[in-house]
Amino acid sequence: MSSIREVKQSIQSVTATKKITSAMKMVAAAKLNQAQNKILSYRPYTEKIQQICTHIFQNEQINFLKKYTKKHKNNNTLLVLISSDRGLCGSFNANIYRKYQDYLSSSKENIHVLPIGKKIVDFLKKKNKLILGDYIDIMHQLEKKKIISFIHFLIKSFEKDTYGKILFIYNAFQNAAMQITTIEKFLPFSIPSSTHKKAMYYIYETKKEMLIKKIMKEVMQSQVYKILFESAAAEHGARMTAMNKATDNAEDMLKELYLYYNRTRQAVITNEISEIVAGASSLN
């Protein structure tokens, strides 16, 4: 049986842990709120520009568009794996590892990996995997300059036929308690079926080809931005949920410890009283 002193130390330790997890939960909740607002404001723009791009692909016959939609004979596939830089976010990173392993075991392609986030880098190094490491810390501050450089690298790699396919594996944000681990194709560009019964044609007020090139570039940039924003929000949501559970567990442990402490203390007092009574009886 633990002594009162040991129980007191356990109570102090669990109380300190509860304060830390509670504080981390509040920080994650504040960051999640910012990230969620960013996603909600960015999604309509992404959806609209992709819709415009779909109409252009369906109605315009421009040769340079084909290089973004054709399937390459190159069997090299680039997997961009997005994890967090820090832990304490539940199964957030484990889901990325699992999805990557599942894809690796089921694919016959020659896989190259570009990891983003320290956790996935550490995982790949343990597995002795060859990785491309130029953009590992891109999630740290989501700097626009570095993101644009990253997108430019992906597009150029596809244009030069270094990779025949580029995929992202990341956690898509649904809500604070739910993140869906997703494989999303970046290139080649897939033309979704139009929801409009009639073809939509646009009037171009500048050179058509130049304007469509800009739109294509914007579509690809918006897709990568959306993925990065989704992953960031999913990480904060996962961390907030994990810290909330940890705080609840600490609260449950404290209840049990206090109950055990009171019972132990009561037993000690009862024992002391019995000894006093026994001593007094022996004097008589």
Helices and strands as residue ranges (DSSP letters): H 4-59, H 63-69, E 76-82, H 92-106, E 110-116, H 118-126, H 144-159, E 165-175, E 178-187, H 208-283
